[in-house]
Amino acid sequence: MSVSDVVFQRELTLGADEFIDVLNRSTLAERRPVDDAGRIQDMLQNANLIVTARIDGKLVGVSRALTDFAFCTYLSDLAVDSAYQKMGIGVRLIAETKLHSPKAKLILLAAPAAVNYYPKTGMTNFTHCFLLDDVNDLKLKDKS
């Protein structure tokens, strides 16, 4: 089996069950709400750039991104079935995602286990990133 056997394509819709299945077969499920199908469905419905990798119709990889197609593309999920890793599918999914938004910078947050993967793909490490989970963590100035 080689990457030439894989069909890469943009898909306008992707079912939650199929997405959850590939997340579970990759290492990404541990950091995604795979036990909450409604939340997964919202994630898919509100993403505007989904690129899939399929072998004989079976989903073996996915890139789920949010983009304005002009300035930035945030690649939120990059998952490849563990049985098909190290074949170049992940980097092809990144490439296909970028090709669909050529003017935009592609941005992602690396999972801890994947930090050393992305430099090998040719991506540049960018250290000026910040995360906010809870709005109550913001230090708002008192207006009184």
KOLMI-342762 format. One line per field, with one value per residue: y negated, x negated, z of N, C-alpha, C, O in turn. Coordinates in Angstrom, 3 decimals. Last residue first. Example, Ala and Ser with C-alpha at 12.3 -4.5 7.8 and 13.67 -1.06 7.14 Angstrom:
2
nY = (2.250  5.690)
nX = (-12.850  -13.190)
nZ = (7.080  7.800)
caY = (1.060  4.500)
caX = (-13.670  -12.300)
caZ = (7.140  7.800)
cY = (-0.030  3.300)
cX = (-12.900  -13.200)
cZ = (7.870  7.800)
oY = (-1.138  3.319)
oX = (-13.409  -14.236)
oZ = (8.039  8.465)
This chain:
144
nY = (-50.931  -48.955  -46.984  -45.040  -41.505  -38.987  -35.866  -33.731  -33.730  -32.340  -29.621  -29.150  -30.524  -30.736  -31.908  -31.990  -32.277  -30.404  -28.267  -26.363  -25.729  -22.672  -20.487  -18.159  -18.245  -19.926  -18.022  -16.107  -17.030  -17.214  -15.139  -14.871  -17.325  -18.701  -22.018  -24.087  -25.806  -27.582  -28.863  -31.916  -32.110  -31.648  -28.973  -26.884  -24.462  -23.973  -23.359  -20.838  -19.459  -19.542  -18.058  -15.624  -15.057  -14.617  -12.271  -10.368  -9.183  -6.949  -7.082  -5.380  -3.481  -2.706  -5.069  -7.433  -10.750  -14.052  -17.179  -19.941  -22.662  -24.889  -27.874  -30.136  -33.596  -35.159  -33.897  -31.918  -31.752  -28.540  -25.664  -22.097  -18.888  -16.192  -12.674  -9.223  -7.132  -5.950  -3.897  -3.912  -2.938  -5.217  -8.748  -11.688  -14.964  -18.130  -20.790  -23.833  -24.881  -23.737  -23.355  -20.626  -19.587  -20.562  -19.478  -16.765  -16.863  -17.418  -15.037  -13.032  -12.690  -11.206  -12.732  -15.454  -14.914  -13.694  -11.045  -11.032  -11.101  -8.967  -6.984  -5.752  -7.809  -9.329  -7.599  -7.674  -10.344  -10.421  -8.680  -10.017  -12.510  -12.795  -15.638  -17.745  -18.462  -17.522  -17.307  -14.395  -11.778  -8.417  -6.326  -5.063  -6.578  -5.793  -2.190  1.175)
nX = (14.781  13.819  11.019  9.803  9.543  7.877  9.443  10.692  13.244  13.151  11.062  8.995  6.757  3.383  1.010  -2.187  -4.910  -6.507  -6.387  -8.184  -7.116  -7.099  -8.277  -7.882  -9.480  -8.023  -5.898  -6.893  -7.309  -4.661  -2.937  -2.307  -0.918  0.322  -0.138  2.039  1.540  2.152  1.324  2.243  3.842  3.806  4.762  6.608  6.201  3.552  3.771  4.956  2.953  0.907  2.089  2.364  -0.359  -1.119  0.450  -0.543  -3.008  -3.141  -2.941  0.211  2.152  2.842  3.833  5.335  4.740  5.856  5.926  7.884  7.500  5.865  6.914  5.793  5.975  6.571  8.343  9.982  10.705  11.290  10.703  10.489  9.426  8.343  8.011  7.843  9.312  12.384  12.787  12.711  10.146  9.097  8.963  8.793  10.297  10.763  12.833  13.564  15.217  16.979  19.512  19.952  17.949  18.728  21.300  20.563  19.254  21.481  22.927  21.254  19.066  16.833  14.852  13.621  10.047  7.763  7.897  8.052  5.585  4.276  6.764  9.112  10.678  10.880  12.378  14.811  15.545  16.158  18.322  20.146  20.534  19.825  19.202  19.368  17.609  14.290  11.591  9.485  7.402  7.073  4.237  2.303  0.062  -0.962  -0.582  -0.841)
nZ = (36.726  35.067  35.474  32.831  32.939  32.315  31.745  32.867  31.986  29.631  29.265  27.451  25.336  24.343  21.930  20.417  19.280  18.015  15.397  13.113  9.832  7.922  6.901  8.195  10.415  12.104  12.850  14.727  17.263  18.196  18.669  21.308  21.789  18.736  17.627  16.073  12.954  9.953  6.887  5.412  2.197  -0.482  -0.813  0.146  -1.014  -0.389  2.341  2.116  0.765  2.739  4.812  3.467  3.095  5.724  6.228  4.371  4.466  5.937  8.651  9.178  9.038  11.558  12.683  10.604  11.248  11.552  12.536  13.248  12.596  10.996  9.996  7.774  6.903  4.554  2.769  3.738  6.265  7.849  9.679  9.050  9.302  7.534  7.895  6.887  6.073  5.207  2.398  -0.370  -0.936  1.269  1.642  3.332  3.088  4.372  4.934  5.822  7.722  10.556  11.487  11.325  13.002  15.492  15.696  15.903  18.378  19.960  19.559  20.577  22.765  22.841  21.705  21.922  21.895  22.746  22.089  19.309  18.006  17.013  15.296  15.669  16.658  14.328  12.755  14.265  14.129  11.368  11.253  12.934  11.652  8.134  6.320  3.462  1.499  1.091  -1.075  -1.147  -2.103  -2.045  -2.200  -3.560  -3.207  -0.802  -0.868  0.000)
caY = (-51.876  -50.207  -47.429  -46.221  -42.692  -40.026  -37.156  -33.837  -34.264  -33.801  -30.168  -28.179  -30.908  -29.925  -31.975  -31.531  -33.354  -30.329  -29.647  -26.470  -26.536  -23.765  -21.764  -18.400  -17.327  -20.444  -19.142  -15.720  -16.773  -18.408  -15.466  -13.729  -17.043  -17.833  -20.620  -23.811  -24.713  -27.630  -27.704  -31.195  -32.147  -32.983  -29.318  -28.248  -24.991  -24.229  -24.613  -21.906  -19.636  -20.152  -19.448  -16.313  -15.297  -15.772  -13.497  -10.820  -10.490  -6.733  -6.954  -6.441  -4.089  -1.646  -4.575  -6.091  -9.653  -12.691  -16.383  -18.501  -22.263  -23.439  -27.173  -28.837  -32.499  -35.525  -35.078  -31.725  -32.846  -29.478  -26.857  -23.448  -19.726  -17.524  -13.864  -10.466  -6.799  -7.142  -3.938  -4.489  -2.124  -4.065  -7.492  -10.689  -13.573  -17.346  -19.416  -23.189  -25.196  -23.792  -24.713  -21.525  -19.313  -20.812  -20.932  -17.211  -16.498  -18.392  -16.334  -13.086  -13.677  -10.645  -11.635  -14.973  -15.386  -15.143  -11.358  -10.833  -12.363  -9.337  -7.805  -4.941  -6.679  -9.902  -7.840  -6.410  -9.766  -11.265  -8.380  -8.644  -12.452  -12.340  -14.416  -17.175  -19.511  -17.057  -18.171  -15.288  -12.990  -9.478  -7.155  -4.355  -6.689  -7.011  -3.427  0.000)
caX = (15.349  14.249  12.250  9.657  10.235  7.694  8.967  9.251  13.013  13.187  12.140  10.085  7.717  4.591  1.639  -0.804  -4.071  -6.374  -6.058  -7.741  -7.947  -6.408  -8.655  -7.031  -9.879  -9.239  -5.662  -6.477  -8.497  -5.503  -3.244  -2.979  -2.237  0.539  -0.571  1.444  2.068  1.756  1.871  1.241  3.872  3.410  3.369  6.565  7.560  3.897  3.118  5.627  4.260  0.721  1.684  3.564  0.502  -1.691  0.591  0.849  -2.924  -3.014  -4.289  -0.763  1.730  2.413  2.505  5.468  4.476  5.875  5.225  7.712  7.865  6.037  6.575  6.463  5.531  5.508  7.603  9.414  11.343  10.512  11.544  9.958  10.605  7.925  8.847  7.247  8.082  11.714  12.609  13.865  11.324  8.603  9.721  7.942  10.231  10.091  12.547  12.608  15.518  15.704  18.990  20.877  17.942  17.373  21.132  21.364  18.497  20.392  23.510  21.519  20.144  18.000  15.415  14.807  11.275  7.860  7.686  9.275  6.256  3.940  5.554  8.049  10.361  10.214  10.972  14.117  15.189  15.092  17.126  19.718  19.894  20.640  18.602  19.977  18.429  15.660  12.354  10.500  7.512  7.811  5.117  3.582  0.723  -0.145  -1.350  0.000)
caZ = (37.701  34.422  36.119  33.676  32.439  33.322  31.236  33.089  33.327  29.546  30.080  27.585  26.364  24.450  23.241  20.392  19.815  19.468  15.748  14.495  10.711  8.617  6.302  7.030  9.341  11.465  11.943  13.372  16.445  18.127  17.270  20.664  22.394  19.892  17.607  17.381  13.766  11.364  7.570  6.185  3.657  -0.017  -1.116  0.678  -1.060  -1.791  1.928  2.852  0.123  1.419  5.039  3.948  1.920  5.014  7.006  4.296  3.826  4.487  8.080  9.435  7.779  10.637  13.076  11.183  10.322  12.088  11.530  13.434  13.955  10.857  11.229  7.838  7.760  5.476  2.352  2.401  5.531  7.060  9.595  9.212  9.542  7.957  7.730  7.354  6.792  5.705  3.854  0.299  -1.283  0.525  1.629  2.683  3.536  3.343  5.356  4.916  6.319  9.824  11.482  10.638  11.563  15.005  15.628  14.764  17.178  19.882  19.225  19.133  22.644  23.526  20.907  22.651  21.243  22.931  23.508  20.100  18.317  18.397  15.317  15.059  17.534  15.502  12.382  13.998  15.433  11.921  10.467  13.232  12.968  9.254  6.834  4.664  2.099  1.278  -0.188  -1.721  -1.297  -2.730  -1.377  -3.455  -4.512  -0.799  -0.908  0.000)
cY = (-52.963  -51.218  -48.796  -46.612  -43.854  -41.329  -38.170  -35.150  -34.367  -34.436  -31.689  -28.805  -29.893  -30.465  -31.251  -31.565  -33.008  -31.352  -29.668  -27.948  -26.581  -24.448  -22.945  -19.677  -17.546  -19.561  -19.783  -16.917  -16.372  -18.199  -16.662  -14.042  -15.915  -17.510  -19.908  -22.331  -24.681  -26.391  -27.650  -30.037  -31.406  -33.032  -30.688  -28.827  -26.413  -24.782  -24.961  -23.254  -20.750  -20.425  -20.169  -17.786  -15.990  -16.077  -14.718  -12.141  -11.037  -8.059  -6.593  -6.071  -5.244  -2.206  -3.503  -5.551  -8.361  -11.693  -14.987  -17.896  -20.787  -22.898  -25.704  -28.163  -31.269  -34.347  -35.389  -32.911  -32.850  -30.612  -27.910  -24.503  -21.117  -18.348  -15.104  -11.634  -8.043  -6.740  -5.200  -4.601  -2.592  -3.145  -6.447  -9.366  -12.776  -15.930  -18.677  -21.823  -24.662  -24.091  -24.836  -22.930  -20.317  -20.639  -21.293  -18.723  -16.976  -18.131  -17.410  -14.422  -13.905  -11.581  -10.960  -13.843  -14.773  -15.745  -12.856  -11.218  -12.210  -10.577  -8.077  -5.714  -5.814  -8.785  -8.504  -6.648  -8.473  -10.690  -9.163  -8.292  -11.047  -12.225  -14.028  -15.895  -19.030  -18.146  -17.600  -16.167  -13.885  -10.631  -8.229  -5.174  -5.950  -7.199  -4.611  -1.237)
cX = (14.396  14.787  12.605  11.017  10.018  8.249  8.889  8.678  11.530  12.937  12.083  11.292  8.847  5.451  2.969  -0.257  -2.589  -5.401  -5.734  -7.551  -7.346  -7.362  -7.942  -7.431  -9.069  -9.716  -6.927  -6.464  -8.165  -6.713  -4.174  -3.424  -3.000  -0.836  -0.178  1.109  1.378  2.319  1.271  1.936  2.693  3.219  2.911  5.167  7.644  5.310  3.472  5.075  5.056  2.055  1.563  3.260  1.800  -0.903  0.078  1.035  -1.506  -2.977  -4.264  -2.110  0.754  1.878  1.966  4.061  4.554  5.620  5.097  6.977  7.608  6.249  6.900  5.981  6.422  5.035  6.411  8.579  10.854  11.362  10.714  11.054  10.108  9.198  8.110  8.161  7.374  10.502  11.840  13.744  12.564  9.797  8.992  8.686  9.213  9.938  11.949  12.233  14.477  16.039  17.591  20.303  18.793  17.313  19.755  21.257  19.250  19.521  22.452  22.122  20.424  19.202  16.617  15.537  12.474  9.084  7.800  9.097  7.476  4.710  5.202  6.743  9.242  9.792  10.218  12.651  14.401  14.611  15.921  18.421  19.376  19.859  19.404  19.238  19.137  16.441  13.766  11.103  8.551  7.973  5.766  4.639  2.061  0.562  -0.394  -0.886)
cZ = (38.107  35.426  35.559  34.217  33.398  32.755  32.365  32.571  33.674  30.909  30.051  28.252  26.363  25.576  23.200  21.807  19.718  20.062  17.228  14.830  12.108  9.585  6.942  6.296  8.068  10.308  11.361  12.426  15.012  17.224  17.110  19.243  21.701  20.472  18.886  17.397  15.107  12.058  8.966  6.894  4.275  1.491  -0.610  0.459  -0.509  -1.945  0.484  2.423  0.810  0.737  3.703  4.231  2.317  3.741  6.270  5.040  3.742  3.737  6.598  8.841  7.991  9.321  12.133  11.465  11.118  10.976  12.118  12.245  14.220  12.267  11.049  9.104  7.628  6.334  3.253  1.921  4.080  6.517  8.875  9.156  9.887  8.101  8.228  7.084  7.305  6.532  4.246  1.807  -0.517  0.311  0.797  2.793  2.737  3.900  4.169  5.496  5.335  8.371  10.897  10.517  10.790  13.487  15.076  14.594  15.931  18.652  19.076  18.704  21.158  23.475  21.562  21.917  21.952  22.224  23.793  21.565  19.228  18.844  16.778  14.940  16.983  16.458  13.530  13.641  15.236  13.259  11.002  12.509  13.273  10.546  8.062  5.032  3.356  2.004  -0.115  -0.641  -1.946  -1.745  -2.237  -2.716  -4.539  -2.139  -0.945  0.000)
oY = (-53.820  -52.292  -49.704  -46.575  -43.683  -42.138  -38.198  -35.512  -35.010  -35.570  -32.271  -28.549  -29.783  -30.822  -31.163  -31.286  -33.673  -31.284  -29.017  -28.773  -26.808  -23.830  -24.091  -19.918  -17.167  -20.059  -20.162  -16.824  -16.303  -19.110  -17.080  -13.290  -16.005  -17.431  -20.446  -21.488  -25.187  -25.977  -27.670  -30.212  -30.409  -33.901  -30.866  -29.137  -27.079  -25.498  -26.134  -24.188  -21.517  -21.509  -21.285  -18.660  -16.852  -17.238  -15.739  -13.041  -12.067  -8.071  -6.018  -4.904  -6.010  -1.489  -3.407  -5.575  -8.216  -11.778  -14.762  -18.085  -20.422  -22.705  -25.320  -27.909  -31.363  -34.126  -35.830  -32.925  -33.695  -30.469  -28.152  -24.271  -21.310  -18.494  -15.061  -11.601  -7.941  -6.087  -5.487  -5.325  -1.775  -2.637  -6.745  -8.913  -13.144  -15.737  -18.606  -21.721  -25.002  -23.600  -25.946  -23.625  -20.797  -21.443  -22.225  -19.208  -17.527  -19.066  -18.228  -14.890  -14.843  -11.296  -10.218  -13.987  -13.689  -16.952  -13.255  -11.669  -13.183  -11.056  -7.470  -5.156  -5.202  -8.809  -8.263  -5.968  -8.210  -10.568  -8.637  -7.677  -10.900  -11.888  -14.861  -15.176  -19.837  -18.684  -17.241  -15.818  -14.112  -10.484  -8.872  -4.764  -6.178  -7.910  -4.451  -1.323)
oX = (14.747  15.222  11.774  12.025  10.045  7.525  9.739  7.553  11.158  12.463  11.060  12.427  9.580  4.946  3.607  -0.974  -1.834  -5.104  -4.783  -8.431  -6.147  -8.296  -8.158  -6.967  -9.507  -10.285  -6.904  -6.973  -9.058  -7.098  -4.445  -4.210  -4.215  -1.815  -0.327  1.985  0.266  3.444  0.053  3.024  2.211  2.513  1.724  4.464  8.664  5.589  3.672  5.836  5.752  2.262  2.060  4.072  2.288  -0.793  0.762  1.708  -1.283  -2.919  -5.212  -2.385  0.501  1.222  0.754  3.198  3.924  6.209  4.333  7.370  7.162  5.299  8.066  4.787  7.629  3.832  5.365  8.148  11.271  12.570  9.564  12.158  9.401  9.961  7.362  8.983  6.415  10.638  10.779  14.516  13.369  10.383  8.367  9.003  8.830  9.506  12.551  11.426  14.506  17.040  17.077  20.580  18.394  16.703  19.630  21.136  18.645  19.103  22.522  21.853  19.903  20.239  17.343  16.704  12.363  9.136  7.919  10.045  7.888  4.502  5.781  5.726  8.499  8.688  9.021  11.771  13.438  13.408  14.811  17.527  18.281  18.675  19.635  18.725  19.469  15.979  14.357  11.122  8.511  8.595  5.104  5.795  2.871  1.566  0.817  -1.834)
oZ = (38.918  35.011  35.576  33.512  34.617  32.175  33.255  32.914  34.656  30.979  30.414  27.850  25.380  26.640  22.151  22.768  19.009  21.255  17.660  14.582  12.270  10.096  6.549  5.181  6.982  9.337  10.190  11.309  14.168  16.491  15.984  18.666  21.530  19.731  19.984  17.202  15.261  11.780  9.140  7.444  3.738  2.003  -0.334  1.421  -0.686  -2.907  0.168  2.171  0.144  0.191  3.552  3.927  1.587  3.349  6.198  4.536  3.105  2.508  6.065  8.562  7.062  8.567  11.935  10.587  12.166  9.898  13.057  11.093  15.307  13.026  10.960  9.269  7.403  6.475  2.776  0.768  3.287  6.328  9.243  8.663  10.876  7.146  9.206  6.167  8.069  7.567  3.691  2.436  -0.070  1.267  -0.221  3.893  1.626  5.036  3.097  6.420  4.152  7.850  10.760  9.540  9.729  12.783  14.281  13.469  15.011  17.969  18.159  17.598  20.554  24.075  20.901  21.553  22.526  21.988  24.952  22.208  19.859  19.958  17.679  14.526  17.751  17.001  13.689  14.170  15.956  13.489  11.080  13.091  13.815  10.544  8.939  4.174  4.225  3.010  -1.133  0.539  -3.155  -0.693  -3.052  -2.619  -5.437  -2.205  -1.099  0.780)
